[in-house]
Amino acid sequence: MPADAKILKDAARKHWGIENSYHWVLDVTYQEDNSRVRKGYGAENLSRLKRLSLNILKQDKTKKGSIASKRFEAALDDDYREDLLRKAS
């Protein structure tokens, strides 16, 4: 691929646009920036679990609403949470 500045600029903008929107959802829904977990592998493990649950909730088309509302619903409704986990596996 030729080293074209416009192509590289567009690729970088697309990458950071996706990264920033993904981070924003994690921060707003899971308040990831406020996490106080710092020791050992705790922060990395929690981050992976949050990303996993975010992806599961994004794939769910049975409920309408925000990721936060789906997350709250999953916390309250055992059947909905079980359905989400069954579909994810």
Residue frames as a rotation matrix with the C-alpha (Angstrom) as fourth column:
MET 1
0.588 0.809 0.000 0.00
0.809 -0.588 0.000 0.00
0.000 0.000 -1.000 0.00
PRO 2
-0.119 -0.660 0.742 1.44
0.546 -0.668 -0.506 3.39
0.829 0.345 0.440 -0.88
ALA 3
-0.415 -0.109 -0.903 2.27
0.876 -0.315 -0.365 5.77
-0.245 -0.943 0.226 1.97
ASP 4
-0.323 0.434 0.841 -0.43
0.432 -0.723 0.539 8.30
0.842 0.538 0.046 1.14
ALA 5
-0.989 -0.138 0.052 -0.94
0.025 -0.507 -0.862 10.91
0.145 -0.851 0.505 3.87
LYS 6
-0.378 0.919 0.116 -4.70
-0.882 -0.395 0.257 11.24
0.282 -0.006 0.959 3.20
ILE 7
0.233 0.436 -0.869 -5.27
-0.196 0.896 0.397 7.47
0.952 0.077 0.295 3.42
LEU 8
-0.509 -0.518 -0.687 -3.25
0.567 0.399 -0.721 7.24
0.648 -0.756 0.091 6.63
LYS 9
-0.930 0.211 0.300 -5.04
-0.344 -0.783 -0.518 10.26
0.126 -0.585 0.801 8.12
ASP 10
-0.045 0.987 -0.155 -8.47
-0.837 0.047 0.545 8.80
0.546 0.154 0.824 7.30
ALA 11
0.108 0.013 -0.994 -7.52
0.197 0.980 0.034 5.41
0.974 -0.199 0.104 8.73
ALA 12
-0.817 -0.477 -0.325 -6.24
0.417 -0.099 -0.904 7.00
0.399 -0.874 0.279 11.95
ARG 13
-0.727 0.605 0.324 -9.38
-0.668 -0.732 -0.132 9.13
0.157 -0.313 0.937 12.32
LYS 14
0.204 0.812 -0.547 -11.66
-0.539 0.560 0.630 6.12
0.818 0.166 0.551 11.81
HIS 15
-0.196 -0.357 -0.913 -9.69
0.493 0.769 -0.407 4.12
0.848 -0.530 0.025 14.37
TRP 16
-0.960 -0.237 -0.151 -9.76
0.247 -0.456 -0.855 6.85
0.134 -0.858 0.496 17.00
GLY 17
-0.457 0.874 0.163 -13.41
-0.777 -0.482 0.405 7.64
0.433 0.059 0.900 16.28
ILE 18
0.314 0.531 -0.787 -14.33
-0.099 0.843 0.529 4.05
0.944 -0.088 0.317 17.08
GLU 19
-0.408 -0.579 -0.706 -12.00
0.654 0.354 -0.669 3.94
0.637 -0.734 0.235 20.08
ASN 20
-0.965 0.026 0.262 -13.32
-0.169 -0.824 -0.540 7.20
0.202 -0.565 0.800 21.51
SER 21
-0.100 0.994 0.038 -16.98
-0.796 -0.103 0.596 6.25
0.597 0.029 0.802 21.10
TYR 22
0.250 0.118 -0.961 -16.33
0.234 0.956 0.178 2.82
0.940 -0.269 0.211 22.65
HIS 23
-0.708 -0.580 -0.403 -14.47
0.554 -0.102 -0.826 4.38
0.438 -0.808 0.394 25.57
TRP 24
-0.746 0.488 0.453 -17.24
-0.557 -0.830 -0.022 6.93
0.365 -0.269 0.891 26.02
VAL 25
0.280 0.882 -0.378 -19.87
-0.462 0.470 0.752 4.18
0.842 -0.036 0.539 26.31
LEU 26
0.029 -0.341 -0.940 -17.72
0.634 0.733 -0.246 2.31
0.772 -0.589 0.238 28.83
ASP 27
-0.905 -0.426 0.018 -17.16
0.270 -0.605 -0.749 5.46
0.330 -0.673 0.662 30.85
VAL 28
-0.514 0.779 0.358 -20.79
-0.745 -0.613 0.265 6.56
0.426 -0.131 0.895 30.86
THR 29
0.401 0.761 -0.510 -22.34
-0.434 0.648 0.625 3.13
0.807 -0.029 0.590 31.40
TYR 30
0.551 -0.263 -0.792 -19.76
0.589 0.795 0.146 1.55
0.591 -0.547 0.593 33.68
GLN 31
0.934 -0.239 0.266 -18.06
-0.338 -0.833 0.438 4.71
0.117 -0.499 -0.859 35.03
GLU 32
0.719 -0.679 -0.146 -14.75
0.626 0.724 -0.288 3.11
0.302 0.116 0.946 34.10
ASP 33
0.021 -0.749 0.662 -12.75
0.137 -0.654 -0.744 6.31
0.990 0.107 0.089 34.63
ASN 34
0.291 0.175 0.941 -13.88
-0.805 -0.486 0.340 6.40
0.516 -0.856 -0.001 38.28
SER 35
0.807 0.020 -0.590 -12.67
0.148 0.961 0.234 2.88
0.572 -0.276 0.773 39.03
ARG 36
0.550 -0.604 0.576 -10.35
-0.834 -0.426 0.350 2.66
0.035 -0.673 -0.739 42.04
VAL 37
0.886 -0.233 0.400 -9.10
0.150 0.962 0.228 -0.85
-0.438 -0.142 0.888 41.24
ARG 38
0.650 -0.713 -0.265 -5.34
-0.749 -0.539 -0.386 -0.60
0.132 0.449 -0.884 40.80
LYS 39
-0.096 -0.769 0.633 -3.61
-0.830 0.413 0.376 -3.67
-0.550 -0.489 -0.677 42.32
GLY 40
-0.428 -0.187 0.884 -2.60
0.054 0.971 0.231 -6.83
-0.902 0.147 -0.406 40.54
TYR 41
-0.960 0.110 0.258 -4.66
0.274 0.167 0.947 -7.88
0.061 0.980 -0.190 37.57
GLY 42
-0.364 0.886 -0.286 -7.94
0.636 0.012 -0.772 -6.57
-0.681 -0.463 -0.568 39.02
ALA 43
-0.098 0.316 -0.944 -8.23
-0.394 -0.883 -0.255 -3.55
-0.914 0.347 0.211 36.74
GLU 44
-0.751 -0.241 -0.615 -7.46
-0.658 0.205 0.724 -5.58
-0.048 0.949 -0.312 33.62
ASN 45
-0.897 0.441 0.014 -9.86
0.440 0.897 -0.036 -8.37
-0.029 -0.026 -0.999 34.61
LEU 46
-0.167 0.871 -0.461 -12.70
0.440 -0.353 -0.826 -5.95
-0.882 -0.341 -0.325 35.37
SER 47
-0.295 -0.010 -0.956 -12.05
-0.659 -0.722 0.211 -4.08
-0.692 0.692 0.206 32.13
ARG 48
-0.948 -0.078 -0.310 -12.32
-0.285 0.644 0.710 -7.31
0.144 0.761 -0.633 30.14
LEU 49
-0.643 0.762 -0.073 -15.55
0.710 0.558 -0.430 -8.27
-0.287 -0.328 -0.900 31.91
LYS 50
-0.094 0.594 -0.799 -17.03
0.016 -0.802 -0.597 -4.82
-0.995 -0.069 0.066 31.24
ARG 51
-0.537 -0.169 -0.826 -16.13
-0.778 -0.279 0.563 -5.05
-0.326 0.945 0.018 27.55
LEU 52
-0.977 0.200 -0.069 -17.55
0.167 0.929 0.329 -8.56
0.130 0.310 -0.942 27.35
SER 53
-0.359 0.899 -0.249 -20.82
0.706 0.087 -0.703 -7.51
-0.610 -0.428 -0.667 28.95
LEU 54
-0.194 0.246 -0.950 -20.99
-0.406 -0.902 -0.150 -4.40
-0.893 0.356 0.275 26.75
ASN 55
-0.815 -0.161 -0.557 -20.64
-0.580 0.251 0.775 -6.55
0.015 0.955 -0.297 23.63
ILE 56
-0.819 0.573 -0.037 -23.31
0.573 0.813 -0.104 -8.98
-0.029 -0.106 -0.994 24.88
LEU 57
-0.156 0.795 -0.586 -25.71
0.439 -0.476 -0.762 -6.11
-0.885 -0.376 -0.275 25.59
LYS 58
-0.408 -0.049 -0.912 -25.03
-0.637 -0.700 0.322 -4.49
-0.654 0.712 0.254 22.19
GLN 59
-0.961 -0.013 -0.277 -25.87
-0.219 0.646 0.731 -7.74
0.169 0.763 -0.624 20.40
ASP 60
-0.649 0.760 -0.037 -29.19
0.588 0.469 -0.659 -8.13
-0.483 -0.449 -0.752 22.21
LYS 61
-0.913 0.390 0.116 -32.13
-0.165 -0.615 0.771 -7.11
0.372 0.685 0.626 20.02
THR 62
-0.381 0.812 -0.441 -34.92
0.763 0.546 0.347 -8.44
0.523 -0.204 -0.828 22.26
LYS 63
0.291 0.429 -0.855 -35.11
0.841 -0.542 0.014 -5.29
-0.457 -0.723 -0.518 24.39
LYS 64
0.308 -0.174 0.936 -35.14
0.566 -0.757 -0.327 -1.73
0.765 0.630 -0.135 23.22
GLY 65
0.998 0.037 -0.052 -33.35
0.063 -0.641 0.765 0.97
-0.005 -0.767 -0.642 25.10
SER 66
0.475 -0.871 0.124 -29.91
-0.787 -0.484 -0.383 2.10
0.393 0.084 -0.915 26.10
ILE 67
-0.133 -0.646 -0.752 -27.05
0.028 0.756 -0.654 -0.12
0.991 -0.108 -0.083 27.20
ALA 68
-0.869 -0.194 0.456 -27.53
-0.405 -0.252 -0.879 1.25
0.285 -0.948 0.141 30.72
SER 69
-0.003 0.947 0.320 -31.22
-0.995 0.030 -0.097 0.28
-0.101 -0.319 0.942 30.76
LYS 70
0.536 0.120 -0.836 -30.44
-0.398 0.909 -0.126 -3.21
0.744 0.400 0.535 29.41
ARG 71
-0.516 -0.813 -0.271 -27.74
-0.027 0.332 -0.943 -3.59
0.856 -0.479 -0.193 32.03
PHE 72
-0.682 0.358 0.638 -30.15
-0.731 -0.306 -0.609 -2.55
-0.022 -0.882 0.470 34.79
GLU 73
0.413 0.878 -0.241 -32.80
-0.894 0.442 0.078 -4.93
0.175 0.183 0.967 33.43
ALA 74
0.216 -0.425 -0.879 -30.26
-0.137 0.878 -0.459 -7.78
0.967 0.220 0.131 33.40
ALA 75
-0.812 -0.532 0.239 -29.37
-0.268 -0.025 -0.963 -7.02
0.519 -0.846 -0.122 37.02
LEU 76
-0.464 0.718 0.519 -33.02
-0.839 -0.168 -0.517 -7.30
-0.284 -0.676 0.680 38.08
ASP 77
0.588 0.791 -0.170 -34.39
-0.786 0.510 -0.349 -10.03
-0.189 0.339 0.922 35.81
ASP 78
-0.127 -0.664 0.737 -32.82
-0.430 0.706 0.563 -13.47
-0.894 -0.245 -0.375 36.18
ASP 79
0.435 0.375 0.819 -34.53
0.494 0.661 -0.565 -14.78
-0.753 0.650 0.102 33.03
TYR 80
0.993 -0.090 -0.082 -33.30
-0.121 -0.635 -0.763 -11.91
0.016 0.767 -0.642 30.88
ARG 81
0.271 -0.953 0.134 -29.76
-0.904 -0.205 0.375 -12.26
-0.330 -0.223 -0.917 32.24
GLU 82
-0.065 -0.243 0.968 -29.82
-0.051 0.969 0.240 -16.01
-0.997 -0.034 -0.076 31.61
ASP 83
0.784 0.413 0.463 -31.08
0.444 0.148 -0.884 -15.42
-0.434 0.898 -0.067 28.06
LEU 84
0.806 -0.545 -0.233 -28.25
-0.592 -0.732 -0.336 -12.95
0.013 0.409 -0.913 27.41
LEU 85
-0.068 -0.890 0.451 -25.62
-0.810 0.313 0.496 -15.37
-0.583 -0.331 -0.742 28.68
ARG 86
0.189 0.203 0.961 -27.11
0.241 0.939 -0.245 -18.28
-0.952 0.278 0.129 26.76
LYS 87
0.965 0.212 0.153 -27.04
0.203 -0.243 -0.948 -16.31
-0.164 0.947 -0.278 23.50
ALA 88
0.596 -0.796 -0.108 -23.45
-0.798 -0.602 0.031 -15.21
-0.090 0.067 -0.994 24.15
SER 89
-0.111 -0.691 0.714 -22.10
-0.533 0.648 0.544 -18.75
-0.839 -0.321 -0.440 24.49
